[in-house]
Amino acid sequence: MRSRRLFYLQIIFFLVFFLVSSNCAKKETPPEADKAPQVNRTIQGERFQQANSITFLPSFADLAEKVSPAIVNISTITIVRIPGTPWQFFGPEEEGPLRDFFKRFFGDIPDRELRKRSLGSGFLIDSEGHIITNNHVVARAEEIMVKMADGREFKAKVIGRDPRTDIALIKIIPRLKDLPFLPFGDSDRIRVGDWVLAIGNPFGLEHTVTKGIISATGRVIGAGPYDNFLQTDAPINPGNSGGPLINLKGEAIGINTAIVPAGQGIGFAIPSNMAKAIIKQLKDKGRVIRGWIGVSIQTVTPEIMEHFALKEPKGAIIIEVVPKGPADKAGMKKGDVVVMFDGRDIEKIGDLTRFVAETPIGKSVGVKVIRKGKELDLKVTVAELKDNMQ
């Protein structure tokens, strides 16, 4: 009896000790410490969800489906004329013995024509059937056919071409209305790392969609004086030329135009803001009219910066002034460093080329130059750039 009572007392003692220990442990832990991990988990979860909604998308299918009706495949036929037997290589008619020999056996070989087919891409920019593509897709084409995403095919004609930027505007010949088209986005607001889609006709594979990001902006690749390309790692292949580079809003922010053949994931697109200004002129005039001031310029290198006592390697240094040209009349001289044109800073050499080209003909603009360490403000009247000018 006594041992049973002792056993019960021991059990009661252990229960009391366990309850007291549990209460003490709870009192020693501050309420804030208990809540802190919960708060941190919530914040991290919100951050993850926020980043996930902006950066990571489950699928591009809806976007591709939305824009695809405005993308077209372009096929062209170019006539290549091959002259007949070149008798002139066998000497003058009264002298060449070989001429008589070949003429006796082969006779006069007539000129031949070969029909060369090529493929490219493009996209509708309005409901009336205007299509933007690359100049090299339709240059010298005798016949242009446009195939829509729904399978319809139409003939098209060239409205205008600009070889300097490799942009062309064509139009579907029959009068059509309510066609699907892509709006232009603001390429100046695009950021490195933004998602983009490239849609086109690579190697004849119709309506191929590839995705990637913007790898760089303002690229100069030696294609021409107005280089200002967007670089992307979205796969671009032969046949993609003229197709759009699309942002996540379904807007065209570039025109796919070039690749590095020896590289992977290095493609280039003409920015939409440059294309918009060119397309307007092609639509209105059939050609592009650009400004010209009559100077040859060079990049400001660190060596030139030191020689001319410049504070930073920015601007464009004049290495030649065309006599009696606009710059000459404005008092601009060889060795001047142009740092501002019409109120816009010249960060690199291409800026001045583009700013001058975009300026209306006959407009008088302010130019700031550095000459022998001193800033000078000049006025230059912009003239028209002719085809034989640089």
JOCOR-V301457 format. One record per pair of residues at least 6 apart in sequence whose C-alpha atoms are under 8 Angstrom apart, sorted by sequence separation. I is the first residue (numbers start at 1). J is the second residue. If there is no record, write none. Layout:
BEGIN
<<I;J> <I;J>>
END
This chain:
BEGIN
<<90;96> <93;99> <124;130> <125;131> <138;144> <147;153> <161;167> <162;168> <200;206> <201;207> <202;208> <221;227> <246;252> <247;253> <260;266> <281;287> <282;288> <305;311> <321;327> <322;328> <327;333> <339;345> <340;346> <346;352> <369;375> <370;376> <90;97> <124;131> <125;132> <146;153> <147;154> <161;168> <200;207> <201;208> <220;227> <245;252> <246;253> <259;266> <260;267> <281;288> <305;312> <321;328> <339;346> <368;375> <369;376> <90;98> <91;99> <123;131> <124;132> <145;153> <146;154> <160;168> <161;169> <199;207> <200;208> <219;227> <220;228> <221;229> <244;252> <245;253> <246;254> <259;267> <281;289> <305;313> <338;346> <339;347> <368;376> <369;377> <90;99> <122;131> <123;132> <145;154> <146;155> <159;168> <160;169> <199;208> <200;209> <218;227> <219;228> <220;229> <244;253> <245;254> <258;267> <259;268> <304;313> <368;377> <369;378> <122;132> <123;133> <145;155> <146;156> <158;168> <159;169> <160;170> <199;209> <218;228> <219;229> <244;254> <245;255> <257;267> <258;268> <278;288> <302;312> <367;377> <368;378> <122;133> <144;155> <145;156> <158;169> <159;170> <198;209> <199;210> <217;228> <218;229> <219;230> <244;255> <245;256> <256;267> <257;268> <258;269> <302;313> <321;332> <341;352> <366;377> <367;378> <87;99> <121;133> <122;134> <143;155> <144;156> <158;170> <159;171> <197;209> <198;210> <217;229> <218;230> <219;231> <243;255> <244;256> <256;268> <257;269> <301;313> <321;333> <366;378> <367;379> <143;156> <144;157> <157;170> <158;171> <197;210> <198;211> <217;230> <242;255> <243;256> <256;269> <257;270> <300;313> <320;333> <321;334> <366;379> <367;380> <156;170> <157;171> <197;211> <216;230> <217;231> <241;255> <242;256> <243;257> <255;269> <256;270> <300;314> <320;334> <341;355> <365;379> <366;380> <156;171> <157;172> <196;211> <197;212> <215;230> <216;231> <241;256> <242;257> <254;269> <255;270> <300;315> <318;333> <319;334> <341;356> <364;379> <365;380> <156;172> <157;173> <195;211> <196;212> <214;230> <215;231> <216;232> <240;256> <241;257> <254;270> <255;271> <299;315> <300;316> <318;334> <319;335> <364;380> <365;381> <120;137> <155;172> <156;173> <195;212> <196;213> <214;231> <215;232> <240;257> <241;258> <254;271> <255;272> <299;316> <300;317> <317;334> <318;335> <364;381> <365;382> <119;137> <154;172> <155;173> <195;213> <196;214> <214;232> <215;233> <253;271> <254;272> <298;316> <299;317> <317;335> <318;336> <363;381> <364;382> <118;137> <154;173> <155;174> <194;213> <195;214> <213;232> <214;233> <253;272> <297;316> <298;317> <317;336> <318;337> <362;381> <363;382> <138;158> <154;174> <193;213> <194;214> <212;232> <213;233> <236;256> <252;272> <253;273> <297;317> <298;318> <317;337> <318;338> <362;382> <192;213> <193;214> <212;233> <213;234> <297;318> <298;319> <316;337> <317;338> <361;382> <362;383> <192;214> <193;215> <211;233> <212;234> <237;259> <296;318> <297;319> <315;337> <316;338> <360;382> <361;383> <85;108> <191;214> <192;215> <211;234> <212;235> <236;259> <295;318> <296;319> <297;320> <315;338> <316;339> <342;365> <343;366> <359;382> <361;384> <84;108> <85;109> <190;214> <192;216> <210;234> <211;235> <230;254> <245;269> <295;319> <296;320> <315;339> <341;365> <342;366> <343;367> <84;109> <85;110> <192;217> <210;235> <295;320> <296;321> <314;339> <315;340> <341;366> <342;367> <84;110> <135;161> <146;172> <191;217> <210;236> <295;321> <341;367> <356;382> <83;110> <84;111> <135;162> <136;163> <294;321> <295;322> <340;367> <341;368> <83;111> <84;112> <135;163> <294;322> <339;367> <340;368> <82;111> <83;112> <236;265> <338;367> <339;368> <340;369> <81;111> <82;112> <136;166> <138;168> <235;265> <315;345> <316;346> <338;368> <339;369> <81;112> <82;113> <135;166> <233;264> <234;265> <235;266> <236;267> <294;325> <315;346> <338;369> <339;370> <81;113> <82;114> <134;166> <135;167> <233;265> <234;266> <235;267> <293;325> <294;326> <295;327> <314;346> <315;347> <316;348> <337;369> <338;370> <80;113> <81;114> <134;167> <135;168> <232;265> <233;266> <234;267> <293;326> <294;327> <314;347> <315;348> <316;349> <336;369> <337;370> <79;113> <80;114> <133;167> <134;168> <202;236> <203;237> <232;266> <233;267> <292;326> <293;327> <294;328> <314;348> <315;349> <336;370> <337;371> <79;114> <80;115> <132;167> <133;168> <202;237> <203;238> <204;239> <231;266> <232;267> <336;371> <79;115> <80;116> <132;168> <133;169> <198;234> <202;238> <203;239> <231;267> <232;268> <316;352> <335;371> <336;372> <78;115> <79;116> <132;169> <133;170> <197;234> <198;235> <202;239> <231;268> <232;269> <77;115> <78;116> <131;169> <132;170> <196;234> <198;236> <201;239> <202;240> <230;268> <231;269> <77;116> <78;117> <130;169> <131;170> <200;239> <201;240> <229;268> <230;269> <77;117> <130;170> <131;171> <200;240> <229;269> <230;270> <76;117> <77;118> <130;171> <131;172> <199;240> <200;241> <229;270> <230;271> <75;117> <76;118> <129;171> <130;172> <200;242> <201;243> <228;270> <229;271> <75;118> <76;119> <129;172> <200;243> <228;271> <75;119> <199;243> <200;244> <74;119> <75;120> <198;243> <199;244> <73;119> <74;120> <129;175> <198;244> <199;245> <332;378> <73;120> <74;121> <128;175> <129;176> <198;245> <331;378> <73;121> <74;122> <128;176> <129;177> <197;245> <198;246> <300;348> <330;378> <72;121> <73;122> <127;176> <128;177> <196;245> <197;246> <299;348> <300;349> <330;379> <71;121> <72;122> <127;177> <128;178> <129;179> <196;246> <197;247> <299;349> <330;380> <71;122> <72;123> <127;178> <128;179> <196;247> <298;349> <329;380> <330;381> <71;123> <72;124> <127;179> <195;247> <196;248> <297;349> <70;123> <71;124> <126;179> <127;180> <194;247> <195;248> <327;380> <70;124> <126;180> <127;181> <326;380> <124;179> <126;181> <326;381> <124;180> <125;181> <126;182> <326;382> <124;181> <125;182> <326;383> <123;181> <124;182> <125;183> <149;207> <198;256> <123;182> <125;184> <165;224> <164;224> <76;137> <164;225> <165;226> <76;138> <78;140> <79;141> <164;226> <165;227> <185;247> <78;141> <79;142> <190;253> <293;356> <309;372> <310;373> <77;141> <78;142> <292;356> <308;372> <309;373> <76;141> <77;142> <78;143> <291;356> <292;357> <308;373> <76;142> <77;143> <185;251> <187;253> <290;356> <291;357> <76;143> <77;144> <183;250> <184;251> <185;252> <186;253> <187;254> <290;357> <291;358> <76;144> <182;250> <183;251> <184;252> <185;253> <290;358> <291;359> <75;144> <76;145> <182;251> <183;252> <184;253> <290;359> <291;360> <74;144> <75;145> <182;252> <290;360> <291;361> <74;145> <75;146> <290;361> <74;146> <73;146> <74;147> <72;146> <73;147> <72;147> <73;148> <72;148> <71;148> <72;149> <70;148> <71;149> <122;200> <69;148> <70;149> <121;200> <69;149> <120;200> <121;201> <68;149> <69;150> <120;201> <119;201> <120;202> <119;203> <187;271> <119;204> <187;272> <188;273> <186;272> <187;273> <185;272> <186;273> <293;380> <184;272> <185;273> <293;381> <293;382> <292;382> <293;383> <166;257> <291;382> <292;383> <184;276> <291;383> <292;384> <291;384> <292;385> <290;384> <291;385> <289;384> <290;385> <289;385> <137;241> <137;242> <134;241> <133;241> <134;242> <167;275> <70;179> <133;242> <70;180> <71;181> <132;242> <133;243> <169;279> <69;180> <70;181> <167;278> <168;279> <69;181> <70;182> <169;282> <67;181> <168;282> <169;283> <67;182> <162;278> <120;238> <121;239> <120;239> <121;240> <122;241> <123;242> <119;239> <120;240> <121;241> <122;242> <123;243> <120;241> <121;242> <122;243> <123;244> <134;255> <161;282> <120;242> <121;243> <122;244> <133;255> <160;282> <228;350> <120;243> <134;257> <159;282> <160;283> <227;350> <159;283> <226;350> <160;285> <161;286> <162;287> <225;350> <160;286> <161;287> <162;288> <73;200> <159;286> <160;287> <226;353> <71;199> <72;200> <73;201> <225;353> <226;354> <71;200> <68;199> <73;206> <73;207> <72;207> <71;207> <68;207> <64;209> <132;279> <71;243> <71;244> <67;250> <66;250> <63;248> <63;249> <63;250>>
END
